[in-house]
Amino acid sequence: MNWNIYISLEVRFQLATAKKLFSSASVKHETPNSSVAFFDAALPGSMPSLNPEALRLAIQGALALNCDIAPICQFDRKLVFHPDSLAGYQITQHEMPLGENGFIDLSQDLDEVEDMRIPIQSIQLEQDAIESIQASHPTKRFLDFNRAGSPVIKITVPPCLHEEQTTGALLRKLRMVLCHAGILNNKTELDGMNCSVNISSPSGTSHQKNIISGIKPFKIELENLSSVQSVMTAIEFEVRRQFSPTENSNPLRTQVRGFDDKAGETFFLYEKLVPEGHLYVPETDIPPINLSKAYVEKLNSSMKPLLDVLYATLTSKPYMLPKPEARALLFYPEGYSYYTSVWNNIVSQKNFSSDIINDALRSLASFVVTNLSTIFNEQRERGGFYSISPKQLAELVLSSYSKKGSPITSETLVNWLATKAEKNSVSRMA
């Protein structure tokens, strides 16, 4: 770890709602500008109407990250002066975040980094911005309003990180915790993630050390990073650039930089003249919402088991999965329930010997992760894991092991499912 730098994060994930945060427009869309309500387009006279589903999911996300839930949910306007912000503001939570004082644990076993507890400063519910698309024309950009107004959970991590490996592990853990809590869409590894990174050198004693080495304090903000690898590469490059002997060591105001994925380098965008960078005013079109203790407790009691609990269950009796297989299985939000359902179907069989059942159980997790991941990813829109029922998979695995020398492969599975589908079709016709 580099104790001469401090890293803080603002991480945004899109919530798995059917409608947008303040309008009735759908969040599912393919054609640009095909899902836009009057309020999303900032038409004069249009008014926001809060989506209760988004509020519920945001509260569950805050609970999954061990946050204290605010008794009153209140919104603010963040004044944004950009060509792609037609309203001139973004509705968010600044003065009274939905959740505060949370934490998330990283461990060597599950996250492959040093055991530590990372504090969560705040959880906010806010609307996503318009998507600005660079056109092939050098002076033109296109605006896609489909994303505008989609509900986003914003997670703020204070400056407690010191290097890119832990930062990457934290982002992966955040995504896995929220996916297993059932509040993210999870179409891809980090679908809908947007991350801003603040990198700064400290003051005080370390400041004096930096001056001796010819490096003065700095503060850098990296904007719009959309993958774990981009975040890690950008941090590594920026720290190396700042501590380079050839870098200008004059004190810097807060500098905002972008990241070029292809070049693996950051580039200058602008300097912030004030630390905050944005002005906030109360959102008067949305009245404060009282969140009763009974409502929060009801949501808390309905929460799915948290990620660390699932990992501990998979690596202990009766499953006793090796750590790498348990980690790989939990990458999929449906992985735990699907695996355990197949496991129960296998152990309940009476027509196979104990040797066959034990062989099937030993390879089950590896088979699910390595041979079905491609099929699951392709079929997410058509039912994901459950397009192949646990009972069907248990039947295939057991029958394969009952025939010595018959390997279990993806091709075997596809052919088996095709045969089952043909039989079902003939049965229905009959």
C-alpha positions, 0 to 999 in steps of 0.5 A: 500500500502507498500510504502517501495517497488517499483514495475516495470513491463515488460509485453509482449503480442503476437500480432494477426497477421497471420505471424511471425514478420520477416518471412512468417511462420504462427503463428498458429500451433499445432504440435511442430516445424511445423511452422518454417522458415529459419530465425526462425531457425537462418540458416546462410544467412537467412534475416529478412523481417518485417511484416507490419501487426505486425508494424501496430498492435503495433502502434495501441497498443501504441496509445491505451495506449496514447503513443507518436509514434516515427517518426522513427522505428528502431530495435536493437539486444539484445545479448542473450547467452542461449542454446535455442537462436541459433542466439545469439540475439533477435531483439527488440527496445531498443534505439528508442522504438516505443512508449513512455510517455503513460499512462493507467487509473485505476478506482474504478468503472471499475477496483475495485482499487483506482483511479490512472493514471499509466505511460507507459514508453515505447512500443516496438515491438520485436520477441518472443523467442524459447519455451524451454520445460522441458522433463521427462528426468532429463538432457534433454530439448526440443526446440519448434521453433513454437513460435520463431519469433512471434510478441510481444508488450513489455510494460514497466511500471516504478517503480510506483506500491507498492503492488500486488492488483494494479499490478494485476488490471493493468495487467487485464486492459492492456489486456482488453484495447489491446483486445478491440483495436483488436490487441491480439488473446485473446483465453484465459484470458491472452493468450500469456502474459509473465511478468517480475517483478522488486521489489526494496526497496528505498534509502534515508529516507526510506533506513534509516528506513529499516536499523533501522528495520534491512532490507537493500535495495534490488532489485529482478527480477522475470522472466517468469510469465504467469498469473495475479495470478502468478504475485500477488502471487510472489510479495506477497511472495517475499516482505514477504521474504525480510522483514522477520526478519530471512532474511539475511539483507546484501545488494544484487546485482540484483537477478533474481528469478523464481516462482513455481506455485505449491508451491507459492514460488520464487526460486533463479536463478542467480545474475546480475553483471551489472544493465542492464544485456544485451548488445545491438547493432544496427540491421543492416539487417533491415533499419530504417522505417519512420512513417509519421504523416499522417500514424499514424493519419490514424491509430488513426482515425481507432481505435475502441472506447477505453475500458473506453469509452465503459464502460461509454456508457454501464453504462449510458442511454439507457443501464444503466447496473449495474457496475458488469454486464458492467465489466463482459461484457467487459471481452470479446472483442466482448461483447460490440458490441454483446450485443448492437446488441442484445439490438437493435434487441430487442427494435426494435420489434413491436410484443411484449409488452413493459413489455416483452421487458423491462424484456428481456433487464433487464436480457440480460447482465447477460444472455450473460455473465453467460449462453453463456460464455462457449459456446462462449469459445468453439466456438472461433475457429469457429466464437466466439460470431457470431456463434449465431447471435444477431437477433437469440439471441434476438428472443430466449430471447423475445420468452422465456419471452413471455411464463411465467414460461419458464426459459432461460438456456444454455440448452434452447439455445442449443436446440433452435439452434439445432431446427433452424439448423434442420429447415434450413437443411430441407429448403435447401434440399427442 
